[in-house]
């Protein structure tokens, strides 16, 4: 059997993702997808964990006038994360700077021996103030092991100013009684409005319920501080932890939200104003057949000519992969049907091993994000996780090349 380093390096070579980062196809279109916008997909290695001795996880990027900005942190165990770092690229993600710590987003030791950190951080560029807003949420560790995962948690954000300096980390206050136990916007996509306000999706619960609710809020942002101004209606699902990790996009004449759930589905819903939402629907193909999902996030990939979803799902090829968290797929969204077009489905990041006969060695890809690198290219960034190999893995990006320019990539 390969040792963990040899196995991961072998996987890198198989994917064309070794240190030289050649552009190898990650997946070909299905036969009915010839009219789609995707010209090619190539998987590249950003940081090779086995080679450099640390595994970078939660790579999430945004486009700025200067290039790309990323937040990323190391992983060492189940929900065990190091301090939040930042990195930049000036060549559309072909090279990235060495990650540096974000001031204030390390760990703080409390009197009871519990350490408080930050994880699941998502950066977005705010053009009205020429700043980058990075938002995650707090997390607690005792003896380096996750503790108190479902209480006393809230959004934490920092601002990177135009001059490159960082603000002091701040908590996003919210006094809603339904969010007394926990609320967060972790791993979530949010929308910046033309006036600079933000539509932020939140997952939350009080001490009277185990399952979390989802709603969006409108918040003002002056380049230094966020303040919630109003809340929309509520989506709920009383199964296990309920609804978590919602992501929102503005596309066409509507807002769209995709939601992770724990009942074997993911969910989609529509809004005219970003606050009042239709009743959620489970993700299906346009013929009505549901997608089988297992408590994993989904994210939007928007192009000016079409909207896509990036996701994981059950497939004969991954039956023994935990939560079917590999491969990553993408498919075009049909807004009229509120469903995905099966013929457009592609693999974005393939499995690193056999998901049926060698699932223990198959890297899980359940924590990922999307960013526009240019009008011609978009990126799906993801950190590999292989628990049997001490969570060692690579930070990868799938480079999606469009056959028509994406007008939404402008900043």
Residue, then its C-alpha position, 0 to 999 in steps of 0.5 A: x500500500x502506498x504511504x500517505x505522501x506517495x499516494x497523494x503524489x501519485x494522485x497528483x500525477x494521475x490528475x495532471x496536478x503535480x508541481x508543474x501544474x499542467x492543464x489536463x482536462x478534468x471532465x468532458x461535457x456530456x453528449x447533450x452539452x455541446x451548446x453549453x458555455x464551457x470550453x474546457x476545465x483543467x485542474x491545477x495544484x495551488x499548494x501541494x500539502x504532502x510536498x510542503x508539509x502542511x495542508x491548506x484548506x478552505x481556499x476561497x477567493x474573490x476578484x479585485x481590481x488588482x487580481x485575486x485575493x484568497x483566504x485559506x487556512x491549514x487543516x490538521x483534523x476533523x474541523x481542526x483548522x489553523x489561523x486564517x491566512x491570505x494570499x494574492x494572485x496577479x496572473x488569474x490564479x496561475x501563481x499565488x503568493x505565500x500565505x500570510x496570517x490575517x492579523x487577529x484571526x489566529x486563536x485566543x486562549x480563554x480562562x477555561x483553557x478553551x481556544x477561540x479561532x475563526x474558520x470558513x472564511x469567505x472574502x468578497x470585494x466591495x467596490x463602493x469602498x474599495x475594500x475586501x470584506x472577509x467573513x467567517x465565524x468563530x470556532x472553539x477548541x479544547x486541547x486542539x479538538x473541536x468543542x462547543x460546535x453548536x452554541x455561542x457562535x457568530x459571524x466574525x469579519x475583517x476588512x482589508x483596506x485599499x492600502x493593504x492594511x487590515x481592520x480589527x476583527x469584529x463580531x456581526x451583532x444580531x439580537x434576533x431571539x431566534x438566533x440566541x444559540x448560534x448564527x453564522x454565514x460560514x462558507x456562504x456566498x453573499x450579494x453586494x447591492x448597487x448602493x453598497x448594502x449586502x444581502x447576507x444569508x444566515x443559518x441560526x437557532x435558539x436554545x429551544x430547537x436543535x434544527x437551524x433556520x435560514x434567512x437573509x438579512x440586508x446589512x449596511x457597510x461603510x468600509x469598516x463596519x457591518x450593521x444588519x438593518x432588516x431580516x427576511x422570511x424564514x426557511x426551515x427543515x426540522x431534520x437533524x441540524x436543519x438548514x445550513x451553509x446557504x449561498x445567495x446569488x443575483x442573476x437575471x431578474x431574481x435572487x437565488x439561494x441554495x441550501x445544504x440540508x441533512x435529509x438527503x437533499x439540497x434546496x433551492x429558492x427564489x426571491x424578488x428582493x433578496x429578503x422574501x423567499x419562496x418556499x424552498x424546493x429540493x434540487x432536481x433535474x428538469x425531468x423532476x428526478x431528485x438529486x441525492x445529496x448528503x449534507x454538503x454545501x453547494x455554490x453558484x457559478x454565475x456567467x452573464x449568459x447562464x447560471x450554474x450550480x457546483x455540487x456533490x451528489x450520489x453516483x454509482x462511481x462514489x457510493x462508498x465515499x463519505x457523504x459522496x463528497x467527490x467528485x465535484x460536479x457542475x450543471x446549468x440551472x434552469x430558472x423557470x423549472x428551478x432545476x438543473x439541466x442533466x445534459x449539461x452536467x460535467x465533472x469539475x474536480x474528479x475523484x483522486x481514487x476509486x470511490x467504490x473499491x478504494x474510498x478510504x483513499x479518495x480525497x473528499x472535496x466538500x469544502x469549495x468555492x468559486x471565483x471569477x479570474x477574468x471574463x474568460x475564466x472562472x475558478x472552483x477552489x477546493x481543499x482535499x481532505x483524506x482523514x486516513x492520511x491525517x487530513x493531508x491533501x492539496x489545495x486545488x483549483x479547477x480552471x473553467x474556460x468559457x467560450x463566450x466572455x463573462x460580463x459578470x466578471x468585471x469589477 
